[in-house]
């Protein structure tokens, strides 16, 4: 699976914990791309955000060798 396909795959299809998927839905995220496009300041202030949720996301991205995608990009850290 190519990166763009993985990022656009519904979160429910990624074999992640059901509570993670439920939190994603509650926060309005349907795929990884939605999450990664959200500026960090807005992400942590979103209703439903927890650091445990972020840990699951970071673990998943790390397994896929994509953890660097969570880093702020130029213009992304303002928000």
C-alpha positions as CSV (number, residue, x, y, z in Angstrom):
1,X,0.0,0.0,0.0
2,X,1.4,3.4,-1.0
3,X,1.7,6.2,1.6
4,X,-1.1,8.3,0.2
5,X,-3.4,5.2,0.2
6,X,-2.6,4.4,3.8
7,X,-3.2,8.0,4.8
8,X,-6.6,8.0,3.1
9,X,-7.7,4.6,4.3
10,X,-10.6,4.7,6.8
11,X,-9.2,4.5,10.3
12,X,-11.6,1.6,11.0
13,X,-9.8,-0.4,8.3
14,X,-6.3,0.0,9.9
15,X,-6.7,-2.7,12.6
16,X,-6.4,-0.2,15.4
17,X,-8.0,-0.4,18.9
18,X,-11.8,0.2,18.8
19,X,-11.6,2.9,21.5
20,X,-9.0,4.8,19.3
21,X,-11.4,4.5,16.3
22,X,-14.3,5.8,18.5
23,X,-12.2,8.8,19.7
24,X,-11.3,9.5,16.1
25,X,-14.9,9.6,15.1
26,X,-15.8,11.8,18.0
27,X,-13.0,14.2,17.0
28,X,-14.1,14.3,13.4
29,X,-11.3,12.3,11.9
30,X,-12.0,9.6,9.3
31,X,-8.5,8.8,8.2
32,X,-4.8,9.5,9.1
33,X,-4.6,12.3,6.6
34,X,-7.3,14.2,8.5
35,X,-5.3,13.9,11.7
36,X,-2.0,14.8,10.2
37,X,-3.4,17.9,8.5
38,X,-4.7,19.2,11.9
39,X,-2.2,21.8,13.4
40,X,-0.8,20.5,16.7
41,X,-2.4,23.3,18.8
42,X,-5.8,22.5,17.4
43,X,-5.2,18.8,17.7
44,X,-4.5,18.9,21.5
45,X,-7.4,21.3,22.1
46,X,-9.9,19.2,20.2
47,X,-12.7,17.7,22.4
48,X,-11.9,14.0,22.9
49,X,-8.2,14.4,22.6
50,X,-6.1,12.5,25.2
51,X,-2.4,11.7,25.3
52,X,-3.3,8.0,25.4
53,X,-5.0,8.5,22.0
54,X,-1.9,10.3,20.8
55,X,0.3,7.4,22.1
56,X,-1.7,4.9,20.0
57,X,-1.4,7.1,16.9
58,X,2.4,7.5,17.5
59,X,2.8,3.7,18.1
60,X,1.0,3.0,14.8
61,X,3.0,5.5,12.8
62,X,6.2,4.3,14.4
63,X,5.5,0.7,13.4
64,X,5.0,1.9,9.8
65,X,8.2,4.0,10.0
66,X,6.1,7.2,9.6
67,X,6.4,8.8,13.0
68,X,8.1,11.8,11.3
69,X,4.7,12.7,9.9
70,X,3.6,13.9,13.3
71,X,6.4,16.6,13.3
72,X,5.3,20.1,12.7
73,X,5.8,21.2,9.1
74,X,6.5,24.8,8.2
75,X,3.2,26.7,8.7
76,X,1.6,23.7,10.4
77,X,2.6,24.6,14.0
78,X,0.5,27.7,14.0
79,X,-3.0,27.1,14.6
